[in-house]
């Protein structure tokens, strides 16, 4: 996971969603430590960490289903589970509610926040499934599963299209691990029903499948932009745990028979190093230096900010914020944040509002080219208006238009 393109990309973008695998991993670590040691403190830590997750990405709201499923499996697979762990469970739930309370109280005061934009993209919406709910579900589930193996997220912000979100070695390892977990789960379920056998392995495999499918649901229960590596980010830990299973088989084989060790050790090491090399190469070379990734992140706005910084202080700069994105509290689209952030200390740079008073000499910069607006400015200032196309030397594929008023 350290070298995974999928994990590196979202860590470096710093989307809030990257907290989901972190919080789930540490919460479940302490939860299972509590089950193993029967001590109260791990349950306290597990609950405090889990509650924090509700303050992160919206997909985390489905994570309690993992706990509910895990509780059912635990009761089904553990003798005298309730007498042994009821106090521990109360500590876990109380600490979870403690850290989750601020957002629960916010939703109580503002229930409209709960729906967010999910209602408009959910496959449960009749406008989305158009009377073919199960056909739509089959399509979205296939696309969601397929991104690990065949055809990945086609958004250049999230992936290196058209490749799957895992490199080919990890794909092979995950395929074997995933199928093994499913096979063992069915086999152990059969043994539990017919032979009343209590098996720790059954709890582990049930947990892995619960974690994977529950955190995949935020993706396949929507239809917009699938496959979608971001919405399924909560599946990262179980995916890489299952991808490690074939390596564990090899390590156990080497431990069992020393004659295999001289082959298995270098073979495993080469594969792991190759995974690291491939992902770093994909991220920093193939993807990181591509024009498509640059355009996906709207690098043009950064170059516009650098250009505005280079203007002399005696010249007034006016930015027409016609870039993409939702309007924020300052009535500017979210894309304008780039320019605001990078030019915050410049007193001669202003965003255009209806009430803005224009002073000259001035330079107008349009975040997105708009011929209608350009012509209006030219017609108003006539011979004083001078158009210039800016092409940054370090990024020749980018260009934008400014209008100078002298």
Secondary structure, 3 states (H helix, E strand, C coil): CCCCHHHHHHHHHCCCCHHHHHHHHHHHHHHHHHHHHCCHHHHHHHHHHHHHHHHCCHHHHHCHHHHHHHHHHHHHHCCCHHHHHHHHHHHHHHHHHHHHHHHHHHHHHCCHHHHCCHHHHECCCHHHHCCCHHHHHHHHHHHHHHHHHCCCCCCCCCCCCCCCCCCHHHHHHHHHHHHHHHHHHHHHHHHHHHHCCCCHHHHHHHHHHHHHHHHHHHHHCECCCCCCCCCCHHHHHHHHHHHHHHHHHHHHHHHHCHHHHHHHHHHHHHHHHHHHHHHHHHHHHHHCCCHHHHHHCCHHHHHHHHHHHHCCCCCEEEEECCCCCCECCCCCEHHHHHHHHHCCCCCCEEECCCCCCCCCCEEEEECCCCHHHHHHHHHHHHHHEEEEEECCCCCCCCCEEEEEEC
